[in-house]
Amino acid sequence: MSYKFSIVIALAPERKIEVLDSLKSTGYDPKKYEIIVETGKNPSENRNKGIQKAKGEIIAFIDDDAIVDKNILKNAEEFFNNHKEIDVVGGPQLTPQNDGFFAKATGHALSSFFGAYTMRNRYKTGELNLDADEDSLTSANFFVRRKVFKRIKGFDPLLFPGEDPELITRMKQNGIKVAFSPSLIIYHRRRSDYYLFCKQIFRYGQVRVLKERINKKKIGIVFLIPPLFTIYFLLVIPLGLIHKIFLFPLALYTLIAIIFSLSISLRKNILYFPILPFIFLSIHLSYGLGILYSMLKK
């Protein structure tokens, strides 16, 4: 039996599949899609097993802890019908309204220019982009025509996280057209406490080095700024004792963090203001430390 969609869900052994309830509530014809759940420690291997089993024309990768918008499958079908030239499309992963205070604060930080630069596109609705890349897409919300995997291999099992930007980059290198559609919405829970959040960002930085090596690319200047800033931050006190001029970058960083924090807080919730500067700093230091660790470890 053939389907329009094969929905592949990679599940860690200790987790529950939260996404099923919202998938069943989409109103989309259940005869037009199948759900494939693959359980194991390695999400890339799980997804690759799902790809091998999929019978659908389009393979949808959705994270197990996501909540999908009720129109996501209908909108995905319409997108592929309207854009025959596109083989891959993804959408934003927004922060759920019922997430906790800290989780929502980190979601706002990640969706801001200062928090995640161009990667912020993953965490906000944005605009239609028919020439998208890893800045906008993640495997949490990812639709691929099944025929693509006859041209290229699936997810790299060496990577997690970071398996999705590596695959997207490899797709682009092979001439596969990738798009971002704001109509394909999921709600994805953020880390609930400070330690787990910093650990997640650290791992993003850690795998960035390996990802670029696999794609045979040099690390761009944008990704080198966090580790350079981290080195400066660790040395700022002795540098400041040498000359006060070395304190200027930290003062400028603090001012920018306060401006962005105030802007977000006035639009969302003024109670975010005291913690957002600290969250911004934690994002940049955690990512920078991850890259430094990976570079030193090789």
C-alpha positions as CSV (number, residue, x, y, z in Angstrom):
1,M,0.0,0.0,0.0
2,S,1.3,3.5,-0.9
3,Y,0.8,6.6,1.1
4,K,1.2,10.3,0.6
5,F,3.3,10.6,3.8
6,S,5.5,8.3,5.8
7,I,5.9,10.0,9.2
8,V,9.2,8.8,10.8
9,I,9.6,9.4,14.5
10,A,13.0,8.7,16.1
11,L,12.4,7.7,19.8
12,A,15.0,7.3,22.6
13,P,14.2,4.2,24.7
14,E,13.5,6.3,27.9
15,R,11.1,8.7,26.2
16,K,7.4,8.8,25.4
17,I,5.9,9.7,22.0
18,E,4.1,13.0,22.8
19,V,3.5,13.9,19.1
20,L,1.0,11.1,18.4
21,D,-2.0,12.9,19.9
22,S,-1.6,16.1,17.9
23,L,-0.9,14.0,14.7
24,K,-4.2,12.2,15.1
25,S,-6.0,15.5,15.7
26,T,-4.9,17.0,12.3
27,G,-8.1,15.9,10.5
28,Y,-5.9,14.6,7.7
29,D,-7.1,11.4,6.0
30,P,-5.5,8.6,8.1
31,K,-5.5,6.4,5.0
32,K,-3.0,8.8,3.3
33,Y,-0.2,8.5,5.8
34,E,1.7,5.9,7.9
35,I,3.5,6.4,11.2
36,I,6.9,4.7,11.6
37,V,8.4,4.7,15.1
38,E,12.0,3.6,15.4
39,T,13.5,3.3,18.9
40,G,17.2,3.4,19.7
41,K,19.9,5.5,21.2
42,N,21.1,7.0,17.9
43,P,18.4,9.2,16.3
44,S,20.2,9.2,12.9
45,E,20.2,5.4,12.8
46,N,16.5,5.4,13.8
47,R,15.6,7.8,11.0
48,N,17.6,5.8,8.5
49,K,15.7,2.7,9.4
50,G,12.5,4.6,9.0
51,I,13.6,5.7,5.5
52,Q,14.2,2.1,4.5
53,K,10.7,1.1,5.7
54,A,8.8,4.1,4.3
55,K,6.2,3.6,1.5
56,G,5.0,7.2,1.3
57,E,5.8,9.6,-1.5
58,I,7.0,12.1,1.1
59,I,8.9,11.2,4.2
60,A,8.1,13.5,7.2
61,F,10.6,13.6,10.1
62,I,8.9,15.0,13.2
63,D,10.4,14.9,16.7
64,D,8.8,12.7,19.3
65,D,8.2,15.6,21.8
66,A,6.6,18.0,19.2
67,I,3.1,19.2,18.9
68,V,2.1,19.6,15.3
69,D,-0.2,22.3,13.9
70,K,-3.5,20.8,12.8
71,N,-2.9,21.9,9.2
72,I,0.6,20.7,8.8
73,L,0.0,17.7,6.6
74,K,-2.6,19.5,4.5
75,N,-0.2,22.4,4.0
76,A,2.7,20.2,3.2
77,E,0.7,18.4,0.5
78,E,-0.3,21.7,-1.0
79,F,3.2,23.0,-0.9
80,F,4.6,20.1,-2.8
81,N,1.8,20.3,-5.3
82,N,2.4,24.0,-5.9
83,H,6.2,23.6,-6.0
84,K,7.1,20.6,-8.1
85,E,10.7,21.8,-8.3
86,I,11.2,21.6,-4.5
87,D,12.3,18.2,-3.0
88,V,12.7,19.2,0.6
89,V,10.8,21.6,2.8
90,G,10.7,22.4,6.5
91,G,9.0,24.8,8.8
92,P,9.5,26.6,12.2
93,Q,9.7,24.9,15.6
94,L,7.9,27.4,17.9
95,T,7.9,27.4,21.6
96,P,4.6,26.1,23.1
97,Q,2.5,28.5,25.0
98,N,2.2,26.1,27.9
99,D,6.0,25.8,28.3
100,G,7.5,27.0,31.6
101,F,8.8,30.5,32.3
102,F,12.5,29.6,31.8
103,A,11.8,27.5,28.7
104,K,9.8,30.3,27.0
105,A,12.6,32.8,27.9
106,T,15.2,30.6,26.2
107,G,12.8,30.3,23.2
108,H,12.6,34.1,22.8
109,A,16.4,34.3,23.1
110,L,17.0,31.7,20.4
111,S,14.5,33.4,18.0
112,S,16.4,36.7,18.3
113,F,19.2,38.0,16.1
114,F,21.5,38.5,19.1
115,G,20.8,35.0,20.5
116,A,21.2,32.8,17.4
117,Y,22.0,35.1,14.4
118,T,20.7,33.5,11.2
119,M,19.9,30.3,13.1
120,R,17.0,32.2,14.7
121,N,15.0,31.4,11.5
122,R,14.4,27.9,12.9
123,Y,12.6,29.3,15.9
124,K,10.2,31.9,14.4
125,T,7.5,31.9,11.8
126,G,9.5,33.9,9.2
127,E,8.7,34.1,5.5
128,L,8.5,31.7,2.6
129,N,12.0,30.9,1.2
130,L,12.4,28.7,-1.8
131,D,16.2,28.6,-1.5
132,A,16.6,27.7,2.2
133,D,19.5,26.1,4.0
134,E,20.5,24.8,7.5
135,D,19.8,28.2,9.0
136,S,16.1,27.7,8.7
137,L,15.5,23.9,8.8
138,T,15.9,21.2,11.4
139,S,15.0,17.5,11.4
140,A,12.3,18.2,14.0
141,N,10.1,19.5,11.2
142,F,11.3,18.1,7.9
143,F,9.6,16.9,4.7
144,V,11.5,15.1,2.0
145,R,10.4,13.5,-1.2
146,R,11.3,9.8,-0.9
147,K,13.1,9.8,-4.2
148,V,15.8,12.1,-2.7
149,F,17.2,9.2,-0.7
150,K,17.8,7.2,-3.9
151,R,20.3,10.0,-4.8
152,I,22.0,10.5,-1.5
153,K,22.5,8.7,1.8
154,G,20.4,9.6,4.8
155,F,21.5,11.0,8.2
156,D,25.1,10.5,9.3
157,P,25.1,8.3,12.4
158,L,28.3,9.9,13.6
159,L,26.4,13.1,14.4
160,F,23.9,13.9,17.0
161,P,22.9,16.7,17.3
162,G,24.1,18.3,14.0
163,E,22.9,15.4,11.8
164,D,20.2,17.7,10.2
165,P,22.5,20.6,9.1
166,E,25.0,18.1,7.7
167,L,22.3,16.4,5.7
168,I,20.8,19.7,4.5
169,T,24.2,20.9,3.4
170,R,24.9,17.7,1.6
171,M,21.5,18.0,-0.1
172,K,22.4,21.5,-1.3
173,Q,25.8,20.3,-2.5
174,N,24.1,17.6,-4.6
175,G,21.7,20.1,-6.3
176,I,18.6,19.2,-4.3
177,K,16.3,22.2,-3.9
178,V,15.4,23.0,-0.3
179,A,12.7,25.4,1.0
180,F,11.3,26.9,4.2
181,S,7.6,27.3,4.6
182,P,6.1,29.2,7.5
183,S,2.8,27.3,7.1
184,L,4.5,24.0,8.3
185,I,4.4,24.6,12.1
186,I,5.3,22.5,15.0
187,Y,5.6,23.5,18.7
188,H,8.7,22.1,20.2
189,R,9.5,22.1,24.0
190,R,12.6,23.9,25.1
191,R,14.9,22.6,27.9
192,S,13.2,23.0,31.2
193,D,16.3,23.9,33.4
194,Y,19.5,25.8,33.0
195,Y,21.9,22.9,33.0
196,L,20.0,21.0,30.3
197,F,19.8,24.1,28.2
198,C,23.5,24.9,28.4
199,K,24.3,21.2,27.7
200,Q,22.2,21.3,24.6
201,I,23.9,24.5,23.2
202,F,27.4,23.1,24.1
203,R,26.7,20.0,22.1
204,Y,25.5,22.2,19.1
205,G,28.9,23.8,19.2
206,Q,30.8,20.6,19.8
207,V,29.3,18.9,16.6
208,R,29.7,22.0,14.4
209,V,33.4,21.2,13.9
210,L,32.8,17.6,13.0
211,K,29.8,18.6,10.7
212,E,32.0,21.0,8.7
213,R,34.7,18.4,8.4
214,I,32.3,15.8,7.0
215,N,30.9,18.4,4.6
216,K,34.5,19.4,3.7
217,K,33.9,23.0,4.6
218,K,35.9,25.4,6.7
219,I,34.3,26.8,9.8
220,G,32.8,30.2,8.9
221,I,33.7,33.4,10.7
222,V,30.2,33.5,12.3
223,F,30.9,30.2,14.1
224,L,34.4,31.3,15.2
225,I,33.0,34.4,17.0
226,P,31.6,32.5,20.0
227,P,34.9,30.6,20.8
228,L,36.9,33.8,20.4
229,F,34.5,35.6,22.7
230,T,34.7,32.7,25.2
231,I,38.5,33.0,25.3
232,Y,38.2,36.7,25.8
233,F,35.6,36.3,28.5
234,L,37.8,33.9,30.4
235,L,40.8,36.3,30.3
236,V,38.9,39.6,30.7
237,I,39.9,40.1,34.4
238,P,43.7,39.8,33.9
239,L,43.4,41.7,30.7
240,G,41.5,44.5,32.5
241,L,44.2,44.7,35.1
242,I,46.7,45.3,32.3
243,H,44.7,48.1,30.7
244,K,41.0,49.2,31.1
245,I,40.7,49.3,27.2
246,F,40.3,45.5,27.4
247,L,37.0,46.0,29.3
248,F,35.4,47.9,26.4
249,P,34.3,44.8,24.4
250,L,32.6,43.3,27.5
251,A,30.9,46.7,28.2
252,L,29.7,46.8,24.6
253,Y,28.4,43.2,24.8
254,T,26.6,43.9,28.0
255,L,24.9,47.0,26.5
256,I,23.8,45.0,23.4
257,A,22.5,42.2,25.6
258,I,20.5,44.7,27.7
259,I,19.0,46.4,24.6
260,F,17.8,43.1,23.1
261,S,16.6,41.8,26.4
262,L,14.5,45.0,27.0
263,S,13.1,44.9,23.5
264,I,12.0,41.2,23.9
265,S,10.6,41.8,27.4
266,L,8.5,44.9,26.4
267,R,7.0,42.8,23.6
268,K,6.5,39.5,25.4
269,N,6.7,39.8,29.2
270,I,8.7,42.3,31.3
271,L,9.5,39.6,33.8
272,Y,11.9,38.1,31.2
273,F,14.2,41.2,31.4
274,P,16.3,40.2,34.5
275,I,17.2,36.8,33.1
276,L,17.5,37.4,29.3
277,P,21.0,39.0,29.5
278,F,22.2,36.0,31.4
279,I,20.6,33.6,28.9
280,F,22.3,35.4,26.0
281,L,25.6,35.1,27.7
282,S,25.0,31.4,28.4
283,I,24.2,30.7,24.8
284,H,27.3,32.3,23.5
285,L,29.7,30.8,26.1
286,S,28.2,27.3,25.9
287,Y,28.4,27.3,22.1
288,G,31.9,28.7,22.2
289,L,33.1,26.2,24.8
290,G,31.6,23.4,22.6
291,I,33.6,24.5,19.6
292,L,36.8,24.9,21.6
293,Y,36.4,21.5,23.2
294,S,35.9,19.8,19.8
295,M,38.8,21.7,18.2
296,L,41.1,20.7,21.1
297,K,39.9,17.1,21.2
298,K,40.0,16.7,17.3
